[in-house]
Amino acid sequence: MSLARTPLFDWHAAHGGRLVDFAGWEMPVQYTSIVPEHKAVRSAAGLFDIAHMGRLYFRGPQAAQALESLLTNEVLTLQPGQVRYSLLTNDTGGILDDVLVYRLAHEHLLVVNASNRLKVVGWIQRHLGAFDVTLHDETTTRCMLALQGPRALDLLQPFVPQPLAPLKYYSAIETTIGSVPALISRTGYTGEDGFEIIMANAAAVDLWERLIAAGAPVGLLPCGLGCRDTLRLEAAMPLYGHELNEQIDPLSAGLKFAVKLEGRTFPGHPSLVARQHDTTLPRRVGLRLASRRIAREGTVVHFGGSAVGQVTSGTFSPTFEQSLAMAYVTPEASALGTPVTVDIRGQHEPAEVVKLPFYKRPAIVK
């Protein structure tokens, strides 16, 4: 089966993007190398093609009620222009996907992970029941870019007629770029300030090239999925297939803020109600290794002579120049400062449980 391609594929191929199979899409993992791209996002800005992410639109008089019945977070309380992080859970409370839900002027939008899009579409369609709503999968008809970093606001503003500075984090505006309709949200997956932009496929390459040209003098780089992963790990943002899957529930994952249990119900609700006070559940923690060796996914964590968990993601942090990891461990090994070891190829490397996130950007100055 051939891989799907975004409208920017030819640009990536012509500009040195190393293309890989990612969830059935041919995507750039890097252009030069991960470290300079990572550092560009932390210091100036990075531009990402994220058109592989699923974009599902819900239209009809009961769109909000339908999504309220499916998501762990509240949808009915969303105001126009608000964006909210939420989860879809199965009947036992396991995570089907983590998503962003947007309330727009005349519809709702769900942005889902590329690897889960088809699964999520089928699952939602089976659960819509008698709600007066239609689901439109517009993943391949519109492009999606992410402009991330402390210079993102200054770089994007000249292209947009409305002032972007007042736009709050996890908010969106429906606007135009040139004469092309665009949805711009102050969201991202890097731990930095920034924006995600959805617009027609035909206009995406032009905007991409204009942003590259405008940003190059201040240090903007085109960025691949490789540094997106190191950036999100420093910011302790979970990744589906690593920190999240159908065997992990949102409470163990440290995502209680996105689960509203009172006065509502959704698939998996009874299981999560039963677990909310369970003190024996594994917990997601941060680990800082004493050495520069990397604890990869699946690395076993030991405490007190026993195996107490596994690493879900690990990297050598370009920002801190330290080896960092996230892991699920049993409660007795989860307290901050707990000394543990990680088994890397038969050698027990010392590590310490540290506070998440590893990296937190400075507050946005309004």
Secondary structure, DSSP 8 states (H G I E B T S, - for coil): ---B--TTHHHHHHTT-EEEEETTEEEEEESS-HHHHHHHHHHS-EEEE-TTSEEEEEESTTHHHHHHTTBSS-STT--TTBEEEEEEE-TTS-EEEEEEEEE-SS-EEEEE-GGGHHHHHHHHHHH-TT-S-EEEE-TTTEEEEEEESTTHHHHHGGG-SS-STT--TTBEEEEEETTEEEEEES--SSSS-EEEEEEEHHHHHHHHHHHHHHHGGGT-EEE-HHHHHHHHHHTT---BTTTB-TTS-TTTTT-GGG---TT---TTHHHHHHHTT-TTS-EEEEEEESSS----TT-EEEETTEEEEEEEEEEEETTTTEEEEEEEE-GGG-STT-EEEEEETTEEEEEEEE-S-S--------
